[in-house]
Amino acid sequence: MPPTRSLDLDGSPDDFDLVTSDVFDTLLLRDHHSARTRLVTGERRFARHLAEQGHPVDPEVLIRLRLLAERLAYRALNVGGGRGEVRFSDITARQLAVLGLPPALVAARLAIEIDTEKTALTANRPLAETLRRWRRAGVRVAAVSDTALPGAALAQLIDHFHGPGLLDRVYSSADMAASKRQGELFTAVLVAEGVTPARTLHLGDDAHADVQRPRRLGLTARHLPRGRWRKALTLADAARTEAWRHWSWRTPGRGAPPTDRQAFGQLLLGPVVAEFCLRIWLYAREAEAMGDAVLLFCARGGIGIREAFERLLTRLDLPLAMPRGNVLVSRLIAARAAIVARAPSVFDELGREFAGDSFAAVAAALGGRSYDLPADWQQPFDAAAWFARLDSADGAAVLADITAQNGLFVRHLHDIAGPARRVILCDTGLYGSTQRLLADGLPEFSFETIQFARCNYKGLSEDHFPRVVGLVVEQDGYSPFRAESAVLRYWHLIESLFEPAVASVRLFHVTPTGTVAANCGEVGYGRFDPAAGNDLLTGALRYIDGLAGGADLVADAARAWPRLHRAIVWPRRTEVELLGLGPRSRDFGRASSVDVLGDQRPAGLIARLRAVKGHLWREGAIARDFPGLAPVLLWLVEAAHGLRALRRAAQRRS
């Protein structure tokens, strides 16, 4: 057998005391099989193992849970600063907890993961030969990898392909709670090895984590990229795997329609709400592992979410020690914080919300009362001139009230958040105005928001979007190709589902006991019923209370989403009657409201067609007002949305 050729590196062994190598796609080379294919293969093997142990679970349920747990763990890590690493054992433990299976099974799943990796890897023998030569020359050699796998698993894989004795040590980001992409793993390795950056050489395939980051720290770095064709083959393999999954695990059709609002809430919205709450738990568990965080549910929408969330934790016996509470907040309250801090972001929100109103109307909304203001305050509101008005002698009383109210809110926030400075807000969505305004107004806290959906329907700045997570939907418009995005066609359904029958938070006061309270009354968890008078939420909670287990939740949600999609974008008259909502409050300190499906129906076909645009649920208006033409009109609307979705996808790729 001819000798294995070595890889030429910059410099010589005399120049370095330590050489470190990335593992995957550097020391061990991946074939064209994608991460998605490996995940699916591993979960199917795990399903067979569970069945052998007396725990039968549908492989697709395992796959969906693993994808959810993994995606949300990385989102929580990245939103929280990206420091540390998601651990494979934690992901699997959460997966098992949802299914009610013993945590001891984590070891079996890790063994399957190692075996699955062995089928998709090959040895980089030229690099290994170089490392052996340098090691014989007295240079220490270590593997350094950003991975969810523990170092022992990496060592097992390296020994399998290269034999023992290649490395002095293996460093895993999962073990060290530090990553290459942040640079902290390199620092930890240098300390552990007792070497300086100038005497260290790092090798790897990732331009950022393996080249740019170590060079900033003073290390010498050599880029060893993989070929472009392999990336294309990997993407094609991932697409093939997903297509096969969706074809092989089909969900039932429309099914028997619910007969009343509670039945609709239980059969269709119940699984959707339960899955949303499960996503909250998966995100919160990772944030909890990072420490110094509190989970706060925003009044009003978060109050109903909290009720469903706590019931799901109890029903599935899911652990979560993270402090949590209901926070008295609204966009109006957040706007006051931004005004006091003189944050420019408040201009966008005020300009959009109060277009056509007067300066006096804005003063009354933000200050919380009427003011005796000069006539020029009746001029149309101009956000750019707002701070100048407040700083004038005429605006002194308004500014004083805004400042006082903001002080009470900050006091309430400190009371409910305790010592935590990472504040995870939970709300319905969409744009994340509260997040944007609070982050700018109260920089002493690190705010992030998890919500049902995230969508820039306002067309405003997205600078805050990296800290706003749409747990179910993150896109700027409805797509017929994704069932979950149907909620963007009728968002008021989701809002009304979770909002209790209480007033929006506008004004704070101090109670005789010294606590801060608000005009909405007592909304603390367990102190009132957020589902009172809300048949849809009552039905959804009934579903959660009757859950047999996490596997049923995952399967039921997969069936419920297509049905909810049809009910929203292809509604029948009965569904319009079930899901029709009354007037919705405009909020932001105002008493006015808007109709979702107005009762006024103009005479004449053309006039009624034009009026459809004025409804907040256009598909519902079509089904109600055009019983004969509805199928054709709804098909035309759906086709138009399909073309828009394809155009948006093409723009993202270009």
Secondary structure, DSSP 8 states (H G I E B T S, - for coil): ---------SS-GGG-SEEEE-TBTTTEEE-S--HHHHHHHHHHHHHHHHHHTT----HHHHHHHHHHHHHHHHHHHHHTTS-S---HHHHHHHHHHHHT--GGGHHHHHHHHHHHHHTTEEE-HHHHHHHHHHHHTT-EEEEEE--SS-HHHHHHHHHHHH-TTS-SEEEEHHHHT--TTTSHHHHHHHHHHT--GGGEEEEES-IIIIIIHHHHTT-EEEE----HHHHHHHHHHHHHHHHHHHHHS----S-S--SSHHHHIIIIIHHHHHHHHHHHHHHHHHHHHH-SEEEEEETTHHHHHHHHHHHHHHHHT----S-EEEE---HHHHHHHHHHTT-THHHHHHHHHTTT-BHHHHHHHHHSS-----GGGGSB--GGGHHHHHHSGGGHHHHHHHHHHHHHHHHHHHHHHTT--EEEEEE--SS-HHHHHHHHH-TTSEEEEEEEEE--TT----TTGGGEEEEEEE-SS--TT-GGGGGGGSHHHHHHHH--SS-----EEE-TTS-EEETT----TTSS-TTTT-HHHHHHHHHHHT---HHHHHHHHHHHHHHHHHHHHS--HHHHHHH----EE--TT---EE-SS-S---SSHHHHHHHGGGSSSHHHHHHHH-TTTHHHHHHHHHHHHHHHHHHHHHHHH-
